[in-house]
Amino acid sequence: MRAQSYGDLYRRFGSLFLCAALLAIAGSPEGQARPHLGASRPGRAGAAPGTLLDYQPLAGAPSGAAAYRVLYRSTGLKGEPIAVSGAIIVPAGTVPPGGRPIVAWAHPTTGVVDQCAPSLARVLFRSIQGLQEMLERGYIVAATDYPGLGTPGVHPYLVGVSEGRAVLDSVRAAQQLAGRGGASNAFAVWGHSQGGQAALFTGLLARSYAPDLRLLGVAAAAPATELATLMMADLDTSGGKNLTAMTLWSWSRVYGAPMTKVVTPAALPVINELANACIETIFDVLERRGPSKALDRSFLSVNNLADREPWRSLLARNTPGTLPPSIPVFLAQGSADNLVLPRVTLDYRAKLCRAGSRVEFDLVPGVGHAFIARDAATAAIDWIGDRFDGAPAPSNCGSEP
């Protein structure tokens, strides 16, 4: 593929976790219009989480499908009503009895400021891994932007509860958009990297936050799980420095965690520069080279973020625990991933298996972080399809990967 000709470039710059950028070079931009939604506010008083507040058609959808940019109600970190944007893609064809099942796509890192929303990106449809296959199977696809991307306010980057609520409410919004009888309450979640963490937190929150929905499976490609381990292990790569810088910037604003206590003064303007730039195309990746190299010279003033409070507690809070055993899990991991390390995902798989989960683990040889969701999409969607069909969930717990 043409995208693979850029593989060495991406490995060199450590940007393999930025799936949207890689997909951008696989073809020309959709050229879709960026519709204006209503004022980004939580909506009328008393609106329930998942209430659809506004929607506008999106151009450039896959053949036969209809796509919409949406604004819907969700819940902030303090329990307050917030507005979240996203996209919903509805397939063509006859609606089956009971309505169409829904797949919630949880996207990888695109940035931490509002203009970095995937629903605003030129490469939106290319960035949803397996989109065409899902539409051909008759699934509605709900793709949240997460809070603070596409709407005012700080994006709670790698904050699991925030991501999980936004995913669950995007499914509710998709039900409303589909209309009475147009969508089932059965859904699965499929995510990559940051979105893999979001998918796992969706599984953790579904029963308590959205008892009206039926989560039939969680599929995650190279999910961010043990955050303390990943962040410190990744600091020798440009991509890892970017991830850590965006996390520090976001958490200092979301949680009031003092970034100046763990970052050198010289690194602060570099972190601000990285935080205010989105990752959508190859050119965005190239523009981040200079700031990333600057972090090589001066970055953290501590040896390990997990040694300092409140960072230790925040890293633990946003590391996903084991899911309820009733929720089957599909995990995909590239063996050549130098951002989400294979040993970290293997460790999380072992924890799930010990907790009684049925886990299908797919280790893909020679694949790095950026391509794992693309390369695992067919297997993930086949697995999701079996969950929708009511087939018993497979598990390869106990076998070597």
Secondary structure, DSSP 4 states (H G I P E B T S, - for coil): -GGGGGHHHHHHHT-TT-HHHHHHTTS-------PPPSPSS--STTPPTT-EEEEEEESSPSTT-EEEEEEEEEE-TTS-EEEEEEEEEE--SPPPTT-EEEEEEE-----SSGGG-GGGSTTHHHHSTTHHHHHHTT-EEEEE--TTSSSSS---TT-HHHHHHHHHHHHHHHHHHH-TTTEEEEEEEEEETHHHHHHHHHHHHHHHH-TTSEEEEEEEES----HHHHHHHGGGSHHHHHHHHHHHHHHHHHT---GGGTB-GGGHHHHHHHHT----SHHHHHHTHHHHHHHHHS-BSSS-GGGSTTHHHHHHHTS--PPPTTS-EEEEEETT-SSS-HHHHHHHHHHHHHTT--EEEEEETT--TTTHHHHHHHHHHHHHHHHHTTPPPP--TTS--
